[in-house]
Amino acid sequence: MKKDGVIEELPYKIGGLYSNAIGEIIYWLSKAKAIAENETQKKTIQQLIEFYITGDLRTFDEYSITWVTDTESRVDFINGFIESYNDPLGMTGSWESIVNFKNEEASHRTEVLSTNAKWFEDHSPVDPRFRRDKVKGVSAKVITACILAGDSYPATPIGINLPNANWIRAIHGSKSVTLENITDAYDKASQGNGFNDEFVLNQSDRELLEKYLFITDNLHTDLHECLGHGSGKLLPGVDPDALKAHGSTLEETRADLFALYYLADPKLIELGLLDNKDAYKAEYYKYILNGLMTQLMRIEPGKDIEEAHMRNRKLIAEWVYEKGTPDKVIEYVKHNGKTYIQINDYEKLRTLFGELLKEIQRIKSEGDYKAGEALVEKYAVKVDSKLHKEVLDRYEHLNIAPYKGFVNPIYKPIFDENGNIVDITLDYTEGYIAQMLRLSKDYSPLTKK
């Protein structure tokens, strides 16, 4: 903020901005520290507490390093001012938190990918100059989210890869998770809602989606989070923030392209992660349909696309559509006055994903802001008003909400005669509005003096 003509920082900390809210965070973290699973987790929580007290970003880096090295704790969490997607400058993080525990059985999938991370890096279609010589410590797991908070509530990510600091990722590695109870809930909620009947023209495509979309969607998230974000490297001297306001969009584009490219690779069959060589087509079809058409339901008429993930999907879909036009790789087709997407050549589509990945990685590795800006502005922002209106009209008849959110369960402790907690019961009866009203009544530190 400018004060008396001088720019000064107003840090989030005890005694600074949001002091009362941060005091509540510290109170609960202190309780968690007392029952930490191990010494590493205890140290992690203590460093996070110290960050909230001081507001020192170097302390947050120390916390992030300790957090990323803790691969043993079954219960884990994210907590802090982390993602900058909602800041137009891409600098200030929003506060978010998720508490979770590891899904041991489902984590086999991500562990297989992580174990083979070097193979994927070495066979990437990007220029060898931009590949990592050593793939450092990508620890990955599938988790069950138990509580969502801040910017992760009520709408939550389906995958997370942290920390965001490139230098920490290069030296100490990163932690990647897929929130499978969230993706499972989305899948169940979509069954029978009429979406496929409305937007997927061919019965063969609908059958492919029904059979393989859930597993390929999860694998796409795994590849995106476990390997995509951790792949590639910056050339010496390149500023990690060289892409400025477009950095988040281009990074999500890079990770999505990495996942899309490898989803069709025979390596996934070899590793036992897919059982059909054509399964990947389900995710390809859904991704292109979403990027070109159906995600437009989230945009108000006359507005541009602004959110980083939506821009990333549109950039990819529009670019491959344009580059594939001479060979009719993807086509818009009309049937009974409605617009549909038809993919004619999946193999060529994979090649195009690889070509765009190569260019996006070059842009990031070299810090080529102008080239990145040109891609975003040409392919990711503007909306075809006629197609947009059609999508909105067709969605209106389906009565499907553009976003889905989640209600946290209420955890009720059971005590023995000595006052010790012996069990926890879950109460799912509270509705969304009731929960919001209760939280605003019981947890309003921002309004307390």
C-alpha positions in Angstrom: 0.0 0.0 0.0 1.1 3.6 -0.6 1.5 5.4 2.7 2.8 9.0 2.8 4.0 8.5 -0.7 6.0 5.4 0.1 5.1 1.8 -0.9 5.1 -0.5 2.1 4.0 -4.1 2.6 1.1 -4.9 4.9 1.8 -8.6 5.7 -0.7 -11.2 6.8 0.4 -12.0 10.3 -0.4 -11.6 14.0 -0.6 -7.9 14.5 -0.9 -7.3 10.8 -3.7 -7.9 8.3 -6.3 -10.5 9.4 -4.7 -10.8 12.8 -7.8 -12.1 14.5 -8.4 -14.8 11.8 -4.8 -15.8 11.9 -5.0 -16.1 15.7 -7.8 -18.7 15.2 -5.6 -20.6 12.7 -2.7 -20.7 15.2 -5.0 -21.9 18.0 -6.1 -24.9 16.0 -2.7 -25.6 14.6 -1.3 -25.7 18.1 -3.9 -28.4 19.0 -3.0 -30.4 15.9 0.7 -30.1 16.8 0.0 -31.8 20.2 -1.2 -34.9 18.4 1.1 -35.0 15.4 1.8 -38.4 13.9 5.6 -38.0 14.0 8.4 -35.5 14.6 8.5 -34.3 11.0 4.8 -33.4 11.1 5.2 -31.7 14.4 8.1 -29.6 13.0 6.0 -28.8 9.9 3.1 -27.4 12.0 5.5 -25.4 14.3 7.1 -23.7 11.3 3.7 -22.9 9.8 2.7 -21.3 13.2 5.9 -19.3 13.1 5.1 -18.0 9.6 1.7 -16.9 10.8 3.2 -15.1 13.8 5.9 -13.3 11.7 4.5 -13.1 8.2 8.1 -13.8 7.0 8.0 -15.5 3.6 11.3 -17.2 4.2 9.7 -19.0 7.2 7.0 -20.1 4.8 9.7 -21.5 2.5 11.2 -23.4 5.5 7.7 -24.8 6.3 7.2 -25.8 2.7 10.5 -27.7 2.6 9.7 -29.6 5.7 6.1 -30.3 4.6 7.2 -31.7 1.2 9.7 -34.1 2.9 7.0 -35.6 5.1 5.9 -38.6 3.0 5.2 -40.9 6.0 2.2 -39.2 7.7 -1.1 -40.7 6.7 -3.1 -37.6 7.8 -1.9 -34.5 5.9 -3.0 -31.0 5.1 -2.4 -27.9 3.0 -2.7 -24.6 4.8 -1.7 -21.0 3.8 -2.0 -18.1 1.4 -1.2 -20.3 -1.6 -2.8 -20.0 -5.0 -2.7 -16.7 -6.9 -5.2 -17.5 -9.6 -7.7 -14.9 -8.4 -5.2 -12.0 -8.3 -5.0 -10.2 -11.7 -1.3 -9.7 -11.2 -0.8 -13.4 -10.2 1.2 -12.4 -7.1 -1.0 -12.5 -4.0 -2.2 -15.9 -2.7 -5.7 -16.7 -1.4 -6.0 -18.5 1.9 -7.0 -22.2 1.6 -6.8 -25.4 3.6 -7.7 -29.0 3.2 -7.3 -31.8 5.7 -7.0 -35.3 4.2 -5.9 -38.8 4.7 -4.2 -41.2 2.3 -6.2 -43.7 0.2 -3.8 -46.5 0.4 -5.3 -48.7 -2.3 -5.9 -46.0 -4.9 -2.4 -44.5 -4.2 -0.9 -47.4 -6.1 -1.7 -45.6 -9.3 0.2 -42.4 -8.4 3.1 -44.3 -6.9 3.6 -46.2 -10.2 3.7 -42.9 -12.1 6.1 -41.3 -9.6 8.4 -44.3 -9.8 8.6 -43.9 -13.5 8.8 -40.1 -13.6 12.3 -40.2 -15.2 11.0 -42.3 -18.1 8.2 -39.8 -18.8 10.6 -36.8 -18.6 13.1 -38.5 -21.0 10.5 -39.3 -23.6 8.7 -36.0 -23.5 8.3 -34.3 -26.9 9.9 -31.1 -25.6 13.4 -29.9 -26.6 15.9 -31.9 -24.6 17.5 -28.6 -23.5 14.3 -28.0 -21.4 14.1 -31.4 -19.8 15.2 -32.1 -16.3 18.4 -34.0 -16.0 17.2 -35.4 -12.6 13.6 -35.7 -11.6 13.6 -34.8 -8.0 11.3 -36.4 -5.4 7.8 -36.2 -6.8 5.8 -37.9 -4.0 2.3 -38.6 -5.1 -0.8 -40.1 -3.5 -4.5 -40.4 -3.7 -6.3 -38.8 -0.8 -9.7 -38.6 0.8 -10.5 -34.9 1.7 -12.1 -34.7 5.1 -12.5 -30.9 5.6 -12.4 -28.1 3.1 -11.8 -24.4 4.1 -11.0 -21.0 2.7 -10.6 -20.9 -1.1 -11.0 -24.7 -1.2 -14.6 -24.5 0.2 -17.2 -25.1 -1.0 -15.7 -25.6 -4.4 -12.4 -27.6 -4.2 -9.6 -28.6 -6.6 -9.5 -32.2 -7.7 -5.8 -32.3 -7.7 -3.0 -30.4 -5.9 0.7 -30.1 -6.6 2.7 -28.0 -4.1 4.8 -26.1 -3.2 4.6 -23.6 -6.0 8.2 -22.2 -5.6 10.2 -23.5 -8.5 13.5 -23.5 -6.5 12.0 -25.7 -3.8 10.6 -28.1 -6.4 14.0 -28.4 -8.1 16.0 -29.0 -4.9 13.5 -30.7 -2.5 10.8 -32.0 -4.8 7.0 -31.6 -4.7 4.0 -33.3 -3.3 1.1 -34.3 -5.6 -2.3 -35.5 -4.6 -5.5 -36.5 -6.3 -8.7 -36.0 -4.3 -10.6 -39.1 -5.4 -13.5 -38.9 -3.1 -14.2 -35.5 -4.8 -13.8 -36.9 -8.3 -16.0 -39.9 -7.3 -18.7 -37.5 -6.1 -18.6 -35.5 -9.3 -18.9 -38.7 -11.3 -21.9 -40.0 -9.3 -23.6 -36.6 -9.5 -23.2 -36.5 -13.3 -24.9 -39.9 -13.9 -28.3 -39.6 -15.5 -28.2 -35.8 -15.6 -28.7 -35.7 -19.4 -25.4 -34.0 -20.3 -24.2 -36.8 -22.6 -27.5 -37.1 -24.3 -27.5 -33.3 -25.0 -23.9 -32.7 -26.0 -22.6 -36.0 -27.3 -24.0 -36.8 -30.7 -22.8 -40.4 -31.3 -23.8 -43.4 -29.2 -20.4 -44.9 -29.6 -18.8 -41.8 -28.0 -21.4 -41.9 -25.2 -20.6 -45.5 -24.5 -16.8 -44.7 -24.5 -17.4 -41.9 -21.9 -19.5 -44.1 -19.7 -17.0 -46.9 -19.7 -13.6 -45.1 -19.5 -14.1 -41.4 -18.5 -13.8 -41.9 -14.7 -10.5 -43.7 -14.8 -9.0 -41.6 -17.6 -10.1 -38.4 -15.9 -8.4 -39.5 -12.7 -5.3 -40.5 -14.7 -5.3 -37.2 -16.4 -5.3 -35.5 -13.0 -2.6 -37.8 -11.7 -0.4 -37.1 -14.7 -1.1 -33.4 -14.5 -0.3 -33.1 -10.8 2.3 -35.9 -10.3 4.4 -35.4 -13.4 3.2 -32.4 -15.5 3.9 -29.6 -13.0 7.2 -31.2 -12.0 8.5 -31.6 -15.5 10.8 -29.4 -17.5 13.2 -26.7 -16.3 14.0 -23.0 -16.7 17.1 -22.0 -18.5 19.8 -20.4 -16.2 18.9 -16.8 -15.4 15.3 -17.0 -16.4 13.0 -15.3 -13.9 10.3 -17.7 -12.6 7.8 -14.8 -12.9 8.8 -13.9 -16.4 5.4 -14.8 -17.8 3.8 -12.4 -15.4 0.0 -12.3 -15.4 -0.2 -15.2 -17.9 2.1 -17.4 -15.8 -0.7 -19.4 -14.1 -2.6 -20.0 -17.4 0.5 -21.2 -19.2 1.6 -23.4 -16.4 -1.8 -25.1 -16.2 -1.6 -25.4 -20.0 1.8 -27.1 -19.8 0.7 -29.6 -17.1 -2.5 -30.4 -19.0 -0.7 -31.0 -22.2 1.8 -33.3 -20.5 -1.1 -35.3 -19.1 -3.0 -35.4 -22.4 0.1 -36.4 -24.4 0.9 -39.3 -22.1 -2.6 -40.5 -21.5 -2.5 -42.1 -25.0 1.0 -43.6 -24.5 1.3 -47.4 -24.6 3.4 -47.0 -21.4 0.2 -46.7 -19.4 -0.9 -50.1 -20.7 2.5 -51.5 -19.9 2.4 -50.2 -16.3 -1.1 -51.7 -15.8 -2.8 -48.4 -15.4 -5.2 -48.8 -18.3 -6.5 -52.0 -19.9 -7.6 -50.8 -23.3 -5.5 -48.9 -25.9 -8.5 -46.8 -26.9 -9.5 -45.8 -23.3 -7.7 -42.4 -23.6 -10.2 -41.3 -26.3 -12.8 -40.8 -23.6 -10.7 -38.1 -21.9 -9.7 -36.6 -25.2 -13.3 -36.2 -26.3 -14.4 -34.7 -23.0 -11.5 -32.3 -22.9 -12.0 -30.9 -26.4 -15.8 -30.7 -25.9 -15.3 -28.8 -22.6 -12.6 -26.5 -24.0 -14.5 -25.6 -27.2 -18.0 -25.6 -25.9 -19.4 -26.7 -22.6 -17.3 -24.8 -20.1 -18.9 -21.7 -21.6 -21.9 -22.3 -19.4 -19.8 -20.7 -16.6 -19.4 -17.4 -18.5 -21.9 -14.6 -18.4 -23.1 -13.4 -21.9 -20.8 -10.8 -23.3 -17.9 -11.6 -20.9 -14.4 -12.8 -21.7 -12.8 -15.9 -20.1 -10.7 -14.8 -17.2 -10.0 -17.8 -14.9 -6.6 -19.5 -15.5 -7.8 -23.1 -15.8 -10.7 -22.2 -18.1 -8.3 -20.1 -20.3 -5.8 -23.1 -20.3 -8.5 -25.5 -21.6 -9.7 -23.1 -24.2 -6.2 -22.3 -25.4 -5.4 -26.0 -25.9 -8.7 -26.9 -27.6 -8.8 -23.9 -29.9 -5.1 -24.3 -30.9 -5.4 -28.0 -31.8 -8.7 -27.3 -33.6 -7.1 -24.6 -35.7 -3.9 -26.6 -36.5 -5.9 -29.7 -37.3 -8.3 -28.0 -39.6 -6.5 -29.0 -42.9 -6.8 -32.7 -41.9 -10.2 -32.3 -40.3 -8.8 -33.7 -37.0 -11.7 -32.0 -35.1 -14.9 -30.8 -36.6 -18.0 -28.9 -35.5 -21.0 -30.7 -36.9 -24.7 -29.7 -37.0 -27.6 -32.0 -36.2 -31.2 -30.9 -35.8 -30.0 -27.3 -35.4 -27.5 -28.1 -32.6 -23.7 -27.9 -32.6 -21.6 -31.0 -31.7 -17.9 -31.8 -31.6 -16.6 -34.7 -33.7 -13.0 -36.0 -33.4 -11.9 -37.8 -36.6 -8.2 -38.5 -35.9 -7.2 -39.2 -32.3 -3.6 -40.1 -33.2 -3.1 -36.8 -35.0 -4.7 -35.0 -32.1 -2.1 -36.6 -29.8 0.6 -35.3 -32.1 -0.8 -31.8 -31.9 -0.9 -32.0 -28.1 2.8 -32.9 -28.2 3.6 -30.0 -30.6 1.9 -27.4 -28.4 3.5 -28.9 -25.3 6.9 -28.4 -27.0 6.1 -24.7 -27.6 4.6 -24.0 -24.2 7.7 -25.6 -22.5 10.0 -23.4 -24.7 8.0 -20.3 -23.7 8.3 -21.2 -20.0 12.0 -22.3 -20.1 13.1 -19.2 -22.0 10.7 -16.8 -20.2 9.3 -15.7 -23.6 6.6 -13.4 -22.3 5.5 -12.0 -25.7 5.0 -15.4 -27.2 3.1 -16.6 -24.2 0.9 -13.5 -24.2 0.2 -13.9 -27.9 -1.1 -17.5 -27.4 -3.3 -16.5 -24.5 -4.8 -13.5 -26.2 -5.4 -15.3 -29.5 -6.8 -18.6 -28.2 -7.8 -18.4 -24.6 -9.8 -15.2 -23.9 -12.5 -14.4 -26.5 -15.8 -16.1 -26.7 -18.0 -16.8 -29.9 -21.2 -15.1 -28.8 -23.5 -17.2 -31.0 -22.0 -20.5 -29.8 -22.1 -19.2 -26.2 -25.8 -18.5 -26.4 -26.5 -21.9 -27.8 -24.6 -23.6 -25.0 -26.4 -21.5 -22.4 -29.8 -22.3 -23.9 -29.1 -26.0 -24.0 -27.8 -26.1 -20.5 -30.8 -24.2 -19.2 -33.1 -27.1 -20.1 -30.8 -29.6 -18.2 -31.0 -27.7 -15.0 -27.3 -28.4 -14.2 -25.4 -25.9 -12.0 -22.3 -24.5 -13.6 -20.3 -25.2 -10.5 -20.6 -27.8 -7.8 -19.7 -27.4 -4.1 -19.4 -29.6 -1.1 -20.8 -29.5 2.5 -18.4 -30.5 5.2 -19.5 -33.3 7.5 -19.7 -32.5 11.2 -17.2 -34.5 13.3 -18.5 -35.4 16.7 -16.0 -36.8 19.3 -16.9 -39.7 21.5 -15.3 -39.5 25.0 -14.7 -42.2 27.6 -15.3 -41.8 31.3 -11.8 -40.2 31.7 -12.5 -37.6 29.1 -10.3 -39.2 26.3 -11.5 -39.2 22.8 -12.2 -42.8 21.8 -14.0 -42.4 18.5 -15.4 -39.8 16.0 -18.8 -40.0 14.4 -19.7 -38.3 11.2 -23.0 -36.3 10.8 -24.0 -35.6 7.2 -27.4 -34.1 7.9 -26.4 -30.4 7.8 -27.4 -28.6 4.6 -25.3 -26.0 2.8 -27.3 -22.9 3.9 -27.4 -24.1 7.5 -23.7 -24.8 7.5 -22.9 -21.4 6.1 -25.1 -19.7 8.8 -23.5 -21.8 11.5 -20.0 -21.0 10.4 -20.7 -17.3 10.2 -22.1 -17.4 13.7 -19.4 -19.6 15.4 -16.3 -18.6 13.4 -16.3 -14.9 12.6 -12.8 -13.8 13.7 -12.6 -11.2 10.9 -15.4 -9.2 12.6 -14.1 -9.6 16.2 -12.2 -6.8 17.9 
